[in-house]
Amino acid sequence: MDAYINKWAAIIELHENGFTEDFVFSGSNLLWVQQKVLLSPGDITLIESYHFGSPAGNEMQIFAVVANYSCVKGILITRQKKRGRKNTPVINSKLIKINSKQLENDHASRL
């Protein structure tokens, strides 16, 4: 997972790496915007996540998403106030998987 100086750099690089589709929340599911298809939490894998904050307290997370059955790669962007809405439980559980994989990779690279 790379570190980016701003959200635009993250989005541009994700696009260059094939994450070109758009996903948005629709209840507890994700909507694949271009195809107007609802995906359940089990239908997606979060590959990477990037967090950006602002002095005003607004926060943004950008997720690299893969739709498991169609192998479509895209981006999910969430915005929230610092003290406002938190990630859905689905995203939280998938973030735990990403972070544990990152820790495993970091540990393996040190051996």
N, C-alpha and C positions, 0 to 999 in steps of 0.2 A: 504494500500500500504506500503510495507516494504522498508527500505533503505538498500542498498547493498554497500559493500566497493569496489566492482569492477564488471565489466560486466559479468564475468564468474560466479560469485555467483548468479547473477540475472538469467542468462540463466539456470543454473543447477536447481535452485529452481522452475523456471517456468516449466522445463521438469518434475521435480518430481510431480508437480501439474497438470500434464496432457497436458501441452502446448507443444506438441511434433511435430507438423507439421510446415512447413516453408512457409512463405508468402513473396513475393517480389513485388515491384511496377512494373506494366506494363502499362505505360502511366498513366492515372488517375484511373486505376483499380488495383486490387491486383491479383497476380497469386498464386494459391495454388500449390506449386512446386511439391509435391509428386503425385498429381492427374492431373497436367497440366490443371487446370480449372481456368478460369478467373472469378473473383468475382467483382461485381460493389460495389461502396461505401455503398449502401444501404443493401448489403448482409453481412456486417461485423459489429461487435461491438468491440470497443477497451475497454478492461477491466481494464488494468493498463498500465502505461508508466513509464519508468525509463530513466534518462538523465545522461550521463557520458561525461566529458570533459577531455582534455589532455593539458599539458603545451604547446604543439605544436599548439594548436588552433583547433585540430580536435574534432568534437563532434559526439556522437553516442546516438541514442534513441532506446530503446528496448520496443516494444509494445506486450502485451498479447492480442491476437486476437481470437475472436470466429466467425466462419462462421454461421450466423443465421439459415439457413435452414438445414444444416447438423450437427450442433452442434459440429463441428470440432474445436479443440483448437490448436492454434499455436503461433508462434513468428514472428514478423516483425521487422527487424533491419534496421535503416536508419543511414547513415553516411554522414557527411557534414563538410566542412571547416567552421570555425567560421564566416567568412564573406561571405560564399558562399551560396549555394542553401538553401532555407528555406523549411519547411514542405509544402506539398501540401495543398490546401484549404480544401480538404476532411479530412485529418488528423487533421488540425487545428480545424475544427468544432467538430470532435469527441473528441479531447482533451478537448475542452471547456465542453463537456458533462461529461467527466471523472472528471475534476476538480470540477464542480458544484456538482456532486454526492459525491465526497470526502468531500467537505465543508458541505453538508447536513449531512453526516454521523458523521463528527466531531462535528457538532452542536448538533445532537441528543444524542451523547455519553456524552455530558456535562450536559444534562438536567437530 
